[in-house]
Each structure stands twice: as C-alpha cells, then as structure tokens.
Amino acid sequence: MIKIGVDANGGDNGVNTTVPAAMMAIKEFDDIEIVLFGDEEKIKPLLTNKERISIVHTKETLSMGEKDPVRAVRKQKDASLVMAMYAAKNGEVDAVVTNGPTQCVVMGAHLIIRRIKEMERVALCPIIPNFDGHPRLLLDVGANVELKAEHYVEFAIFATVTAKEILGIKNPTVGLLNIGSEPGKGREIDKEAYQLLEAQEGINFKGNVEPDKLIDCPTDIVVSDGYSGNIALKSFEGTAKGMGRMLKQEIKASLGGKIGYLFMRKNLKRFAGRMDASEVGGAMILGIGKPVVKAHGNADAKTFKSAIRQVRGMVKSDIINKVVEALPKKSGEDIE
C-alpha cells in the first residue's frame, strides 16, 4: 500500500479542494492510503468517505504570499506543508502532494526531505501539453536562478528516467532551451552545457530548442536554468489563456460567430482539453529523496486528484532509486 501525505490546508481553496480530491483518488486507486495534514474541524464535514483516509490535525498553514520561505519552513513546524514534509522524511508517508506556495514547497523539500547526494541541485519540473497530444517535461522552472553546466546534465538524466517511467517513453529525447537552434548559440553557460549534454552517455540529446517551439516541441524533455525556464513557462501559459479569451471575444462579437460556435462546439471543447493541465497534475520536485508534486495554487479537485495520481506513479515505479542508479558517481562516493 502506497501512503501519500497531502497538505490539506494549502493552496487558494484549502480543504475545499484537497479533501474532495483525496476521496476521488481513493475511489480510483485501490493501492493507496492518504494522510490529510490539516484542520480536522474543516476536513470532517467534507469527508463523506473515510476509507483509507486519515487526518493529522493542524490549523496552521503557510501563506500563499510568503516572502521568506526559508524562515517559514524553519519556524512554522506545525504548518500543514511542513508536517507533511517531515512525515516523508521520517518514512511515515511515501510521498507528498501540495498546492501550497511554490518557493516554500521547494525549500521544504530541500531543507526537510533533503536532496539525494548524487545531485547538487533540485529542480521544479512541470509536465506541459504539446501540439501532438503527448506531454513534455520542462525543467528547471523556478528552483534555481543560476546553474553550473553539470547541473543541466543531472537534470537531463533525472528527467530521462522520469519520462521513461511516468510518461512511458522508451528513449526520451532531450533539448536545451536556448535563443537559437544552432550549436554555439547563447551564453557561455549554454555553450558549456551543450557540450556536456552532447557527450553524456545515457541521454538522447538533440540540441537546442527555442522558446517558440515549446508548444510543438521537437524533444520530450527541455532543460533550462530556473530563471529562463520560468519565463518560458509563464509566457506559454499566458499565451494559451490569452488566445482562449480572444477566441471567446470573437465568437461573441457577431451573430455569425455565435452560430458558428454551435457547429464548432465539440471541436472547441477538444481544443480546450488539449491545453488543459487538469489531467496532468502538477510540477515534480526532482532531486530529493522522496517524490513530491506541487499542484497549482488554484487547482480544482480534479487537477489535485491528478497530482495524487502522478505522485503515486512516481512511488510505484521506484523512480528515486532508478535515478540514483542512472546518475554518474561523483568522486569520493562508494561504488559497489
């Protein structure tokens, strides 16, 4: 039985999202147990199905607008997110799902659960939709502003294992986010990372990927520093939302548009579904000792349930140990 810790108080809507999502997940998967870390008084009225669901009570939560995530994680030991992280560290749960503040999630994973010794940095890795219907991995999108070239390689190896185990891709391809597709483009760090990725055994590196190609991405994985990756991701998300709003405006602008909508309704619904993150789940925190998935702060119950499904898959596939086996040994490490 896989035991999943849920930060029930987290996110914009707290228990109104996380509790229904937990019950949906229990109904869908018969091999999981869920521990809700949250306000018992608020949880119990919503918990109409208690099968394989337990509660660890706390009223405290981390603010979505927290400006000092390190202080918050260290000082607010009774916050629901922090308690879930400690439960993972102590082996009381196998994984954590939260939609709490992103930097607090990253810092909590780093400071409490701790990163695996084979990696020097952790990465925030969302699964993003793609034109061909097959999702892609983009990392890092916010955990690190700056990286060394070797960190790109670590991310590429971790993401390659993840793509195989979670997305079912036999030989995932890897690209480097850059301002041009030709070798030699970008900053010195990009050029150095390109050379290391190209020489690394165990990854299928295909060169640079420009930001305008993310929606129709030529590779299964795109690696980046957190600053560039975050800008690319938010531009991607903002453009998708903006296009949706413009389309609605054009439909409502004329009688012809409204009539056309009646004929195109199913097509438009399928179009929206291809860009919908609710079936994907959330962003994985890669590089730490237990699986952690961060759903969007305003995620609904369906999306949060998908994040639970996602972290279940990470535990079930034993992804952490497989990554440790795939990563190159650093000097001074014991080789068995």
Phi, psi and chi 1 to 4 in degrees:
 res  aa     phi    psi   chi1   chi2   chi3   chi4
   1 MET       -  129.8 -163.4   62.7   75.5      -
   2 ILE   -90.5  126.4  -63.1  168.2      -      -
   3 LYS  -104.9  121.5 -173.0  171.9  -75.9 -170.0
   4 ILE  -114.9  126.0  -61.5  170.4      -      -
   5 GLY   -87.8  129.5      -      -      -      -
   6 VAL  -116.9  126.2  168.6      -      -      -
   7 ASP   -75.3   87.0  169.1   20.4      -      -
   8 ALA   -70.1  -28.6      -      -      -      -
   9 ASN   -81.4  -13.1  -72.2  -12.9      -      -
  10 GLY   -73.9  171.2      -      -      -      -
  11 GLY    82.0 -179.7      -      -      -      -
  12 ASP   -70.5  -31.4  -65.2  -22.0      -      -
  13 ASN  -116.2    2.6  -59.2  -53.0      -      -
  14 GLY    52.8 -133.1      -      -      -      -
  15 VAL   -63.7  -21.8  -62.1      -      -      -
  16 ASN   -66.8  -20.8  -67.0  -47.2      -      -
  17 THR   -99.1  -49.3  -69.5      -      -      -
  18 THR   -72.1  -35.9   55.6      -      -      -
  19 VAL   -69.3  -49.9  174.8      -      -      -
  20 PRO   -58.7  -37.0  -24.2   34.2      -      -
  21 ALA   -63.6  -40.6      -      -      -      -
  22 ALA   -61.8  -43.3      -      -      -      -
  23 MET   -66.3  -37.2  -68.9 -172.8  -67.9      -
  24 MET   -63.0  -41.0  -68.7  164.8   63.6      -
  25 ALA   -67.7  -41.7      -      -      -      -
  26 ILE   -61.2  -38.8  -73.5  -67.1      -      -
  27 LYS   -66.9  -35.7 -175.1  177.1  179.8  179.7
  28 GLU   -81.1  -34.4 -177.0  171.4  -17.5      -
  29 PHE  -121.0  125.2  -55.0  111.2      -      -
  30 ASP   -93.8    5.3   60.1    6.8      -      -
  31 ASP  -112.9   17.4   60.5   -8.3      -      -
  32 ILE  -124.4  151.3   66.3  171.3      -      -
  33 GLU  -120.0  147.7  -64.1  177.7   12.9      -
  34 ILE  -123.3  132.8  -69.0  178.3      -      -
  35 VAL  -109.7  117.2 -178.8      -      -      -
  36 LEU   -91.5  117.3  -63.5  172.1      -      -
  37 PHE   -96.0  103.2  -66.7   84.7      -      -
  38 GLY  -178.3 -172.2      -      -      -      -
  39 ASP   -74.6  106.9 -170.1  -21.9      -      -
  40 GLU   -58.7  -36.5 -168.4  170.1   24.4      -
  41 GLU   -64.4  -32.4  -66.4  177.0    5.3      -
  42 LYS   -86.7  -30.3  -66.1 -179.8  178.8  179.2
  43 ILE   -73.9  -46.3  -68.4  172.0      -      -
  44 LYS   -55.9  -43.7  -79.6 -170.4  172.0 -179.7
  45 PRO   -62.6  -24.0  -22.9   34.4      -      -
  46 LEU   -91.8  -17.0  -60.4  171.8      -      -
  47 LEU   -88.4   82.1 -163.9   60.4      -      -
  48 THR   -80.9  -16.4   56.2      -      -      -
  49 ASN  -128.0  110.1  176.3   17.3      -      -
  50 LYS   -96.2    4.3  -60.4  178.6 -178.5  178.6
  51 GLU   -59.2  122.4 -178.9 -173.6   -0.1      -
  52 ARG    57.3   26.5  -71.6  179.4  -82.0  125.0
  53 ILE  -126.0  127.2  -62.3  177.2      -      -
  54 SER  -123.4  165.8   58.3      -      -      -
  55 ILE  -125.0  133.4  -57.4  170.0      -      -
  56 VAL  -111.2  113.2  174.7      -      -      -
  57 HIS   -76.1  132.4  174.0   66.2      -      -
  58 THR  -161.8  136.8  178.4      -      -      -
  59 LYS   -90.0  -15.4  -69.9 -171.5  175.1 -177.1
  60 GLU   -80.3  143.3 -166.0  170.8  -23.1      -
  61 THR  -144.8  160.4 -172.9      -      -      -
  62 LEU   -87.1  134.8  -62.7 -179.9      -      -
  63 SER   -65.5  137.6  168.9      -      -      -
  64 MET   -64.6  -20.4  -67.3  -59.8  -73.1      -
  65 GLY  -102.3   21.0      -      -      -      -
  66 GLU   -56.7  125.0  178.9   59.6   56.9      -
  67 LYS   -96.3  -14.1  -67.7 -178.9  171.1   56.6
  68 ASP  -129.1   80.5 -170.8  -13.0      -      -
  69 PRO   -63.3  -33.1   19.8  -31.0      -      -
  70 VAL   -64.9  -47.7  175.1      -      -      -
  71 ARG   -61.4  -44.1 -177.5 -153.9   62.0   80.3
  72 ALA   -60.7  -46.0      -      -      -      -
  73 VAL   -65.6  -38.3  168.2      -      -      -
  74 ARG   -77.2  -33.3  -74.6  177.4  171.2  165.6
  75 LYS   -94.3  -35.5  -62.1  -66.2 -175.6 -178.6
  76 GLN   -94.1   69.3  -66.4 -179.1 -110.2      -
  77 LYS   -66.4  -21.7  -63.6  -67.7  178.7   65.4
  78 ASP   -94.4    4.6  -69.2  -28.9      -      -
  79 ALA   -67.7  144.1      -      -      -      -
  80 SER   -57.6  -41.9   53.2      -      -      -
  81 LEU   -64.1  -45.4  170.3   60.6      -      -
  82 VAL   -64.1  -41.9  177.0      -      -      -
  83 MET   -63.3  -39.8  -69.2  177.7   69.9      -
  84 ALA   -64.6  -39.7      -      -      -      -
  85 MET   -64.4  -43.1  -67.7  -76.1 -173.3      -
  86 TYR   -65.3  -35.6  -87.5  108.8      -      -
  87 ALA   -62.3  -38.2      -      -      -      -
  88 ALA   -67.4  -43.7      -      -      -      -
  89 LYS   -59.2  -40.9  175.8 -174.9  178.2  179.9
  90 ASN   -85.3    2.4  -63.2  -28.6      -      -
  91 GLY    79.4   12.1      -      -      -      -
  92 GLU   -78.3  -26.7  -62.8  162.5   13.0      -
  93 VAL  -132.0  157.7  -61.8      -      -      -
  94 ASP   -90.6  -16.9  -59.2  -53.4      -      -
  95 ALA  -164.4  167.8      -      -      -      -
  96 VAL  -132.3  139.1  173.6      -      -      -
  97 VAL  -124.7  135.1 -178.7      -      -      -
  98 THR  -149.7  156.2  176.5      -      -      -
  99 ASN  -125.3   31.0   57.2   -7.6      -      -
 100 GLY   -75.3 -175.4      -      -      -      -
 101 PRO   -61.2  130.4   18.3  -29.3      -      -
 102 THR   -54.9  -51.2  -59.7      -      -      -
 103 GLN   -66.3  -31.9  -71.6  -55.5  -46.3      -
 104 CYS   -67.7  -37.0  -71.3      -      -      -
 105 VAL   -64.4  -47.7  176.4      -      -      -
 106 VAL   -62.1  -47.4  173.1      -      -      -
 107 MET   -67.6  -38.1  -68.6  -49.2  -57.0      -
 108 GLY   -62.1  -44.3      -      -      -      -
 109 ALA   -62.1  -41.1      -      -      -      -
 110 HIS   -72.0  -43.7 -176.9   75.1      -      -
 111 LEU   -83.7  -30.8  -65.4  172.7      -      -
 112 ILE  -100.3  -61.9  -60.9  170.4      -      -
 113 ILE   -70.0  -36.9  -59.8  175.7      -      -
 114 ARG    79.1  147.3  -46.8  -67.4  -70.3 -178.1
 115 ARG   -77.4  157.4   60.1  179.9  169.8   79.2
 116 ILE   -71.4  145.9   56.7  177.6      -      -
 117 LYS   -66.6  -20.0   64.9  179.6 -178.8  179.3
 118 GLU   -76.2  -10.3  -70.2   80.2    5.9      -
 119 MET  -121.5  139.8  -70.5 -172.7   68.2      -
 120 GLU   -90.5  -19.0  -66.4 -176.1   -0.7      -
 121 ARG  -136.0  155.9  -62.2  -70.1 -179.8   91.7
 122 VAL  -101.1  162.1  -58.8      -      -      -
 123 ALA  -137.1  146.5      -      -      -      -
 124 LEU   -96.4  119.8 -167.9   60.3      -      -
 125 CYS  -129.9   98.0  177.6      -      -      -
 126 PRO   -82.3  159.0   30.7  -33.5      -      -
 127 ILE   -98.5  120.7  -59.2  175.2      -      -
 128 ILE  -110.4  145.2   58.4  174.9      -      -
 129 PRO   -68.3  159.1   23.7  -32.1      -      -
 130 ASN  -139.7  158.1 -164.3   70.1      -      -
 131 PHE   -56.1  -36.3 -176.7   80.7      -      -
 132 ASP   -83.4    1.6   63.1    5.5      -      -
 133 GLY    88.3   -5.6      -      -      -      -
 134 HIS  -105.9  118.8  -60.6  -71.6      -      -
 135 PRO   -66.3  160.0   24.3  -33.1      -      -
 136 ARG  -121.3  161.6  -55.7  -61.8 -157.7  -99.8
 137 LEU  -105.5  132.3  -61.9  179.9      -      -
 138 LEU  -125.6  122.5  173.2   62.9      -      -
 139 LEU  -153.2  145.0   71.6  161.9      -      -
 140 ASP   -89.1  151.9  178.2   27.7      -      -
 141 VAL  -124.6   27.6  -62.0      -      -      -
 142 GLY   154.9   -7.7      -      -      -      -
 143 ALA   -78.8  -28.4      -      -      -      -
 144 ASN  -134.5  125.0  -53.0  -83.4      -      -
 145 VAL   -73.8  -39.6  174.1      -      -      -
 146 GLU  -128.5  150.1  -65.0 -179.5  -10.9      -
 147 LEU  -134.6  161.7  -65.5  173.0      -      -
 148 LYS   -92.3  160.3  -64.5  179.0 -179.6  178.6
 149 ALA   -59.3  -37.6      -      -      -      -
 150 GLU   -67.2  -22.4   53.5  -95.6   32.1      -
 151 HIS   -67.9  -33.6  -62.7  150.1      -      -
 152 TYR   -60.6  -38.2  -70.2   81.3      -      -
 153 VAL   -66.6  -45.1  175.9      -      -      -
 154 GLU   -57.4  -44.6  -67.7  176.8   -4.7      -
 155 PHE   -62.9  -41.1  -69.6  172.1      -      -
 156 ALA   -64.4  -39.5      -      -      -      -
 157 ILE   -67.5  -47.2  -67.0  171.3      -      -
 158 PHE   -59.7  -45.9 -155.0  127.0      -      -
 159 ALA   -67.4  -32.4      -      -      -      -
 160 THR   -63.6  -45.8  -66.2      -      -      -
 161 VAL   -62.9  -42.7  175.4      -      -      -
 162 THR   -62.2  -43.9  -58.2      -      -      -
 163 ALA   -63.6  -36.9      -      -      -      -
 164 LYS   -66.6  -47.1  -71.7  178.1 -179.9  177.5
 165 GLU   -81.6  -37.6  -60.6  -62.9  -29.4      -
 166 ILE   -95.8  -40.6  -56.7  -59.2      -      -
 167 LEU   -95.7  -10.2  -58.4 -177.5      -      -
 168 GLY    72.8   28.4      -      -      -      -
 169 ILE   -93.8  123.5  -57.2  170.6      -      -
 170 LYS   -67.7  -44.3  -69.7 -175.8  178.6  179.5
 171 ASN  -134.8   77.2 -172.9   25.0      -      -
 172 PRO   -62.9  140.7  -16.4   29.0      -      -
 173 THR   -95.9  150.0   53.3      -      -      -
 174 VAL  -123.5  136.0  177.0      -      -      -
 175 GLY  -125.6  159.5      -      -      -      -
 176 LEU  -110.6  121.9  173.6   66.0      -      -
 177 LEU   -64.1  126.1 -172.5   67.0      -      -
 178 ASN  -155.3  170.5 -150.7  -27.9      -      -
 179 ILE   -82.9   -7.3   59.0  171.4      -      -
 180 GLY  -152.6  158.7      -      -      -      -
 181 SER   -85.3  -19.8   59.4      -      -      -
 182 GLU   -76.1  146.5  -54.0   87.1   -5.5      -
 183 PRO   -59.1  144.5  -21.6   32.2      -      -
 184 GLY    93.7   -3.8      -      -      -      -
 185 LYS   -80.1  157.8  -74.4  -75.6 -172.7  177.2
 186 GLY    91.7 -168.3      -      -      -      -
 187 ARG   -75.3  171.6  -55.2  159.6  -63.7 -179.0
 188 GLU   -60.0  -39.0  -73.4  -56.2  -46.8      -
 189 ILE   -62.8  -36.6 -176.7   66.1      -      -
 190 ASP   -67.9  -40.3  -59.5  -48.1      -      -
 191 LYS   -66.4  -41.3  -63.1  172.8 -174.2  176.7
 192 GLU   -66.1  -43.2 -173.8  179.9   -8.2      -
 193 ALA   -62.5  -39.3      -      -      -      -
 194 TYR   -57.2  -47.1 -171.9  104.9      -      -
 195 GLN   -64.4  -42.1  -66.9  176.3  -11.3      -
 196 LEU   -67.4  -41.3  -69.3 -179.6      -      -
 197 LEU   -64.8  -40.0  -71.1  164.4      -      -
 198 GLU   -64.9  -33.0 -168.3  173.2   39.7      -
 199 ALA   -88.8  -13.1      -      -      -      -
 200 GLN   -75.6  125.8  179.4   63.1   43.1      -
 201 GLU   -74.6  148.0  -65.5 -177.9    6.2      -
 202 GLY    94.4   -7.7      -      -      -      -
 203 ILE  -124.7  149.8   62.8  170.8      -      -
 204 ASN  -104.3   79.8 -172.5    8.0      -      -
 205 PHE   -80.1  132.1 -176.9   59.8      -      -
 206 LYS  -117.9    8.5  -65.1  -63.4 -176.5 -179.9
 207 GLY   101.5 -163.4      -      -      -      -
 208 ASN   -76.9  149.1  -68.4  -35.7      -      -
 209 VAL  -127.0  123.5  174.1      -      -      -
 210 GLU   -80.7  151.5  -65.4 -179.5   81.9      -
 211 PRO   -57.6  -32.0  -25.7   34.7      -      -
 212 ASP   -72.5   -4.4   65.0  -20.5      -      -
 213 LYS   -99.3   -0.7  -63.1  -64.7 -169.1  -63.0
 214 LEU   -62.6  -35.1  -74.9 -179.5      -      -
 215 ILE   -72.6  -23.9 -172.3   63.0      -      -
 216 ASP  -131.6   63.6 -170.9   15.5      -      -
 217 CYS   -73.0  131.6 -167.5      -      -      -
 218 PRO   -77.8  -10.2   28.4  -34.2      -      -
 219 THR  -124.8  160.1   60.6      -      -      -
 220 ASP   -78.6  -25.2  -58.0  -58.2      -      -
 221 ILE  -132.0  139.2  -61.1  160.3      -      -
 222 VAL  -126.9  123.9  178.7      -      -      -
 223 VAL  -103.4  148.6  -67.3      -      -      -
 224 SER  -160.8  165.3  170.1      -      -      -
 225 ASP   -75.2  160.9   63.2   85.8      -      -
 226 GLY   -65.4  -30.7      -      -      -      -
 227 TYR   -68.5  -53.3 -175.1   82.2      -      -
 228 SER   -66.0  -40.7  -56.8      -      -      -
 229 GLY   -64.5  -37.9      -      -      -      -
 230 ASN   -67.6  -41.9 -170.3  -85.6      -      -
 231 ILE   -62.4  -44.3  -69.9  174.6      -      -
 232 ALA   -62.5  -44.0      -      -      -      -
 233 LEU   -64.2  -46.1  177.9   65.6      -      -
 234 LYS   -67.8  -33.8  -72.0  179.8  177.0  176.0
 235 SER   -64.9  -41.8  -61.0      -      -      -
 236 PHE   -60.0  -50.8  178.4   95.3      -      -
 237 GLU   -66.2  -42.4  -68.7  175.5  -24.7      -
 238 GLY   -64.4  -39.4      -      -      -      -
 239 THR   -65.1  -42.7  -59.8      -      -      -
 240 ALA   -61.5  -44.6      -      -      -      -
 241 LYS   -66.2  -41.8  -69.0  176.8 -178.3  176.8
 242 GLY   -63.4  -41.3      -      -      -      -
 243 MET   -62.6  -38.4  -68.9  -66.7  -69.0      -
 244 GLY   -63.5  -43.0      -      -      -      -
 245 ARG   -66.2  -40.8  -71.6 -162.3  -61.1  -90.6
 246 MET   -63.9  -39.2  -76.2 -168.6  -74.5      -
 247 LEU   -63.3  -42.6 -176.8   59.1      -      -
 248 LYS   -62.6  -40.5  -72.5 -179.7 -179.7  178.8
 249 GLN   -62.0  -43.4  -73.0  177.2  -13.2      -
 250 GLU   -67.1  -37.2  -70.1  -60.2  -40.2      -
 251 ILE   -64.0  -41.6  -71.0  171.8      -      -
 252 LYS   -79.5  -12.0  -65.4  176.8 -179.9  178.8
 253 ALA   -74.3  -19.9      -      -      -      -
 254 SER  -148.5  160.6   66.4      -      -      -
 255 LEU   -64.4  -38.2  177.9   61.3      -      -
 256 GLY   -61.3  -39.5      -      -      -      -
 257 GLY   -63.6  -41.4      -      -      -      -
 258 LYS   -67.3  -39.0  -66.5  174.1 -177.0  176.9
 259 ILE   -67.1  -42.4  -66.0  172.1      -      -
 260 GLY   -61.1  -34.4      -      -      -      -
 261 TYR   -61.3  -35.7  171.0   73.8      -      -
 262 LEU   -61.6  -34.9  -63.6  176.2      -      -
 263 PHE   -82.8  -27.9  -68.2   97.5      -      -
 264 MET  -100.1    4.4  -66.3  -73.7  -68.4      -
 265 ARG   -56.2  -46.8 -176.8  163.6   47.2 -171.1
 266 LYS   -64.6  -39.8  -70.3 -176.5  178.6  179.7
 267 ASN   -64.1  -42.9  -55.8   77.1      -      -
 268 LEU   -67.0  -35.6  -67.9  171.9      -      -
 269 LYS   -65.8  -40.8 -173.0  175.2 -178.5  179.5
 270 ARG   -65.9  -38.0  -74.1 -161.9  -62.2  -90.1
 271 PHE   -60.6  -46.4  168.6   77.2      -      -
 272 ALA   -62.9  -37.9      -      -      -      -
 273 GLY   -64.7  -32.9      -      -      -      -
 274 ARG   -69.0  -23.2  -69.5  173.1   67.0  174.8
 275 MET  -102.6    4.9  -61.6  -59.6  -67.0      -
 276 ASP   -85.2  126.0 -174.5    7.9      -      -
 277 ALA   -85.1   -3.6      -      -      -      -
 278 SER   -65.2  -27.3   64.8      -      -      -
 279 GLU   -86.9  -13.0  -72.4  -64.3  -25.3      -
 280 VAL   -82.9  -48.2  173.8      -      -      -
 281 GLY   118.6 -101.6      -      -      -      -
 282 GLY  -158.1 -167.6      -      -      -      -
 283 ALA   -92.6  134.0      -      -      -      -
 284 MET   -85.1  142.5  -63.9  169.0  -78.2      -
 285 ILE   -94.9  101.6  -46.2  -63.2      -      -
 286 LEU   -93.3  139.6  -59.1 -173.6      -      -
 287 GLY   112.0   -0.8      -      -      -      -
 288 ILE  -109.8  171.2   59.6  171.6      -      -
 289 GLY   -77.9  -10.2      -      -      -      -
 290 LYS  -137.1  148.6  -68.2  -71.6  178.7   69.2
 291 PRO   -64.8  130.3  -23.4   35.0      -      -
 292 VAL  -133.4  132.5  174.5      -      -      -
 293 VAL  -123.2  131.7  169.2      -      -      -
 294 LYS  -107.3  109.6  159.2   71.4  173.4   77.0
 295 ALA   -81.9  163.7      -      -      -      -
 296 HIS   -64.2  147.4 -157.6  -77.2      -      -
 297 GLY   -57.2  -34.1      -      -      -      -
 298 ASN  -103.1   23.2   63.5    1.8      -      -
 299 ALA   -57.7  141.8      -      -      -      -
 300 ASP   -87.6  179.2   59.3   14.7      -      -
 301 ALA   -62.0  -38.1      -      -      -      -
 302 LYS   -63.2  -44.4  178.9 -177.1  176.9 -176.1
 303 THR   -65.8  -42.7  -55.0      -      -      -
 304 PHE   -66.5  -36.6 -160.9   89.6      -      -
 305 LYS   -61.6  -37.5 -174.3  -93.7  -67.8 -176.5
 306 SER   -65.5  -33.9  -65.7      -      -      -
 307 ALA   -66.3  -37.1      -      -      -      -
 308 ILE   -64.4  -43.5  -65.2  173.2      -      -
 309 ARG   -59.7  -40.6 -179.8 -169.2   64.9 -153.7
 310 GLN   -62.8  -47.1 -172.9  178.5  -15.9      -
 311 VAL   -71.5  -30.7   85.4      -      -      -
 312 ARG   -58.8  -44.4  167.7 -172.8  171.9  -91.3
 313 GLY   -62.6  -36.0      -      -      -      -
 314 MET   -65.9  -41.5  -65.6  175.1   73.2      -
 315 VAL   -68.4  -46.1  175.3      -      -      -
 316 LYS   -61.0  -35.3 -160.1  173.3  179.9   66.0
 317 SER   -86.3   -0.9   64.3      -      -      -
 318 ASP    55.5   46.6 -166.2   24.9      -      -
 319 ILE   -65.9  -34.3 -160.5  166.0      -      -
 320 ILE   -63.0  -48.9  -55.9  -61.6      -      -
 321 ASN   -65.0  -34.5  -74.5  -33.0      -      -
 322 LYS   -68.4  -35.4  -71.3  178.6  179.3  176.6
 323 VAL   -67.3  -43.3  167.2      -      -      -
 324 VAL   -58.1  -40.5  169.2      -      -      -
 325 GLU   -66.0  -34.4  -68.7  176.1    6.4      -
 326 ALA   -80.7  -28.5      -      -      -      -
 327 LEU   -71.2  141.8  -75.3  165.6      -      -
 328 PRO   -66.3  145.1   21.5  -30.9      -      -
 329 LYS   -70.2  135.5  -69.3  -73.9 -176.2  179.8
 330 LYS   -87.9  157.3  -62.4 -177.5 -176.2  -61.0
 331 SER   -59.1  134.8   58.8      -      -      -
 332 GLY    96.1  -12.7      -      -      -      -
 333 GLU   -83.3  145.9  -70.0 -177.1   13.8      -
 334 ASP   -71.8  134.6  -65.6  -28.6      -      -
 335 ILE  -114.2  117.6  -59.7  176.4      -      -
 336 GLU   -83.6      -  -62.7 -179.3   -3.4      -
